[in-house]
């Protein structure tokens, strides 16, 4: 009962934020930055540990600069995500460019489904909306349902209102097998923390890191090419997506090789623009056993 009450009380505030024009949205984000970072210090210990371990050769001043830039981006990301509840698809097209050198069109014309792999980098929510505007592959995103039923329903609505469809993590493989007759692009956010016992281990950002193997396993099982999407942030409120084929023929590579190649590709993006990756995530909470 309390969760329902809290949800319906917060709903007008959530939609009120979503309806704000972008200049006011970013003005609110500046205030959120002060509260979340300067006053509350939200997860600063996690962020500082992650940054110092990832960039051992950077000075304290350099790390602090990345930290500040990250929190400004992070506050923007939170409010931009809320904005997707009401934003028109045409406005997303103005905000997100997509440099696709014929990659998806070629596979679509061949009636070839693909796997998209990406990280918590840039704005993946805006990216999903922008991809769905291409009117080529039907986009499916794999997501983990929230424990709160009411907010999970809101998240589902937010992510599907522009044409994207969802698989839950529990039913992703079954769903992809059942949908083999369709021409789909299934997006994996591959930088989440997996079960360390079933993970592929590699060095990522100078640390032993377990990697989710689902991307590699399913690409080989269904023989779907793997395409990496990068979402850069050239300036505030604007994003630039690019597509790059990482694995043309999964049958010619091992699962470990596929996991390694997409992990290293994400690492390249993070090294180039570290402040637009999700450093609040406890990515290295598991340690590799000797």
PyMOL commands that set and color helices and strands:
alter all, ss='L'
color gray80, all
select helices_A, chain A and resi 2-18+22-39+44-54+60-83+89-95+103-109+124-132+149-160+169-178+214-222+250-252+255-272+274-276
alter helices_A, ss='H'
color red, helices_A
select strands_A, chain A and resi 96-99+114-118+138-143+165-168+184-189+200-204+207-211+225-235+238-247
alter strands_A, ss='S'
color yellow, strands_A
deselect
rebuild
show_as cartoon
